[in-house]
Amino acid sequence: MTDFVSLENISRVFGPNLTTGEKIASKLGATVETRSIHAVSNVSLSVSKGETVGLVGESGCGKSTLGRLVAGILPPSSGTVLIDGSPVIKDGVKATTRVQTVFQDPFASLDPRMKVGETVAEGPIAHGLAKKSEANAYAAKWFERVGLDPVWLDRYPHQFSGGQRQRIAIARALAMQPDVLICDEPVASLDVSIQAQIINLFLELTRDLELTTIFISHDLSVVQHVSDRIAIMYLGQIVELGPVDEVFENPAHPYTAALFGSVPKLVLDDHELVRFDTIEGEVPSPLSPPSGCFYHPRCPLADEHCAITGPEMTTIPNSRSVTCHNYQRQLKQK
């Protein structure tokens, strides 16, 4: 399979956004935070056409920022994002409509003052995908595609449930006729039963429309269900990448193993004490990441070499890659 989405050494640095008062205070000798945040650091990733890649990691690891870089919402500080060989961003401006995003909170992402039919049709009209005279019929088609009744086109977002609003957000994204869909925690704010409906809808749409998808989520079970491959992020870097079944069956990075081990498990024995395996320590600040391997202060396999030299991405058997000096020791622990 050929690469359809290609990320080449993508980085994103957020500089300090100082107020005028802070700038003056800094010049007068006051202590003002002036360090930059390295949200994403030298990430390379290729996604084949029609493939779904799950992106997981702890809060603050940079996965949502990476999704916004792929979508062209944010320009990278360095590196390039290509879709089918063409750049997503040119001169700091998004240059394509071929990639669209479904956000976590549909209520926040929908304009409360616009009727939902107008919201769905706005982008296609602006980009010449639909005529203004056909806007209502065009929006109705996508409403039906995501399981909504077109008679609701004249309603406002507050008149819908959370699951219905997310379907509207999906319809808005699909109405732009994208080739790539970025799903940023699309079911995190929904009830469990509604989550299942939305996940099934995603699976149906990606199959029928041949969408290439990056699915960002905290929920490992959801990612395992919808993804072909999984990428594990830690402090702005991808530390493990591979087929879902292979990674879940035998994680090669200590962080991946610890992340999977933190998932609560059902205990049927009433006399057994329920305990959760948690990752020791706190996530380091992206303002001041550790030297060497970013994970080494929390890693049970870390040695002196890990604290000095950052590991490179290494290809291992079964179409997998890992960023770890001691991945062989981790694989042997199974």
Phi, psi and omega in degrees: 000136181274155180287131179254315173252129184228122174252123184242104177050052182283132173225150175220120180244128175259113179284165179292129180261081187277140172284168178300320179297319179294322178297317178294317180297321179297318180292334178274001175101003178287156180277111180232133181291117181239006180283154179266154177260122177268089186286322178226132186233107171049055180267129173239133183204137176238137180233130181280158180296133180081000182269150173245121178250123176275137181238116185229163179160170180292162176302135180089004183280348177104007185292321177291323176298319178297320177298320178291329176293318178295322182284348182083009177288323176243139173278143178287150173289329175204161181091177183225150173243124181240140171240116182054038177087353182252141181291143177285325182238134174233128180055038177078006182237139178300130188247008183211153173255010186284351177234130181229163186235140169249119187269171185292313185254103183293332180292323179284332184271351178257138179289117184292345182263358179251140172296147187294329176297319178294323179298315181294322186272345186302308181297309179302323178293317182296330184255012174075019178274344178209149177277152181298326180291341182255008189302315184295316179293324180295314178295322180298321180300317182283332173300313179297325183295330181258011174087027178246151180279126180299344179294347181270005184300332183269008179270169179255158185306325183291349181270006181242159174282171180300317180294322178293320178297322179292325175296322177296318179297322177293318179299319179298317179293316183289334180297340177277002177054053183282161170263335183234134180238126175259116181253105185260095181051052189289346181240006186295329184265010185253158174297156185301315182295323179288325176305315181299319179296316181292321178296316177298323177296317178300315181298319180294316183291317180296327178287310185289324183262001179054048181278144170265127192231138167249114188252109182263129182198154169273339187276106184294326181293323177294313180299318179297326184284323189260345192260152170271318176230162180230138176243127180260124180252144175215119176051048173087003180234150171274119184260341176206142182213134178176177176303142186305309184298320181294315183291318180291325182288321186209080181298140183261342180255137180302327179292319177301314180298318180292323179296315178294324181290343181278351182289125178301140182241147180287129178246122184268341181277117182296337184267355181273131178287126180279120178230148178247136175278113183251157176280126182290147175081177181253155176294127179298157179283133176293349174289332182213074182293154180295160174286164178064223176287128183297335184270352191298330178295342182247358190270129178288345181258004186292144174230187183298324181298323181295327182282346185255315188242128176285135182285152174267158176293124184244134177277131179235171183302163178067037174058040182241159176223148181213146178248085183198136176290328189246032183297331180294323176294323178294316180297328181285345183285347182298000000 
